[in-house]
Amino acid sequence: MNKHSSLSKGSLIERATEIYDFSAALQGRAAPAMEVPVEATLPPVVEIVQPIVAAGEFRAPDWRGPVQSIDRIALAEGGYLLPDGPVTAMSEEFRLLKRDLLAQLGGDPRGNRILICSAHSGEGKSFCAINLALSLAAEKDREILLVDADFGKPGIPDALGLTGGPGLMDALADPGQAIEDCVIRTDVPSLSVLPAGQRSNNDTEYLASARTEALLNRLTEGRPDRVILFDSPPLLAASAGAVLASHAAVAVLVVRADQTSESALRDAAGLLKGAGQVQLLLNGVTYSSGRRFGSYYAKGGEGE
């Protein structure tokens, strides 16, 4: 699902399941099949109602980092979705994907946390993470935090045209660093970004510490409208990805068509057993069918 691919029959998760024998990789832990709900027509304006918090109950603080503008030109040149952009085949595919993921988040004690990962670099995980975050940010009752957790090769702020600063690793290493001060607010009101922060040789150990869970809870406690989306390091290149999976309610494993080998897929899937659920996302695939997402909206007033 990149700027060169043609999207068609079946959801990306369904097509990936048809191609790969994923159940063997997870040894019986494959995510159950589920119906993808039909996209409902949203009213033009929906008032966001903040949840009521009982007296004395902790509520995650508002972000206090700087406000920066997302570079729309850079997004367009990179083939990403555009905030408030036209409906396209790719935007419709990500709409289906987010509906499926949002339906799976409820009830997991780890809350609304989604990990986007891949076996190796170059398989499109960051591309998919950014597009999914932009699609989720269009929801009228959600607040999205995109976390750059690829500590070895961070790239989320640069891709969005943002200036990075202190991030997740700084807050983990320094108890005096308030994590809400590290969050970059953007001119898309419901989308914020948490940079990776300073590099550390102990990133895996920090992520496995109790402080990580405490910080993640601080980001979302009392705020069921918040969704955290992690862009993970490649699973077969850095151990931090597997540790991050243990903090995620859903892990989305990006598979690059004609590039990701079945053995790499199985090895990567085996590292995700700590996640609540695991889904496959097939990227860079070309199909031919009658499915023409985006063309319906382009016809304007023409009736069917």
Disulfide bonds with the S-S distance in Angstrom:
none
